[in-house]
Amino acid sequence: MDFPVWMIEALDDEAARLGVTRQSIIKVWLAERLEQSANRQT
């Protein structure tokens, strides 16, 4: 996936704040969003 520079920087800032990797942040946020979406459909 390609992301704009500002988005990568924001992801890196949040990952550093939490002490995790950029990939971890993306996975967690995607999982949360998919769960929210699934809950709205039920």
C-alpha positions in Angstrom: 0.0 0.0 0.0 1.1 3.5 -0.7 0.4 6.2 1.9 1.1 10.0 1.7 4.1 11.2 3.7 2.0 13.0 6.2 0.1 9.8 7.0 3.3 7.8 7.5 4.7 10.5 9.8 1.5 10.4 11.8 1.6 6.6 12.0 5.2 6.7 13.1 4.5 9.3 15.7 1.7 7.3 17.2 3.7 4.1 17.0 6.6 5.7 18.8 4.3 7.1 21.5 2.9 3.6 22.1 6.2 1.8 21.8 5.1 -0.4 18.9 5.8 -0.7 15.2 4.0 1.1 12.4 2.7 -2.2 11.2 1.2 -3.0 14.6 -0.7 0.3 14.6 -2.1 -0.3 11.2 -3.2 -3.8 12.1 -4.9 -2.7 15.3 -6.7 0.2 13.7 -7.9 -1.9 10.8 -9.1 -4.6 13.1 -11.0 -2.0 15.3 -12.6 -0.5 12.2 -13.7 -3.8 10.8 -15.1 -4.8 14.1 -17.1 -1.6 14.4 -18.4 -2.1 10.9 -19.4 -5.6 11.6 -21.2 -4.5 14.8 -23.2 -1.9 12.9 -24.4 -4.5 10.4 -25.8 -6.9 13.1 
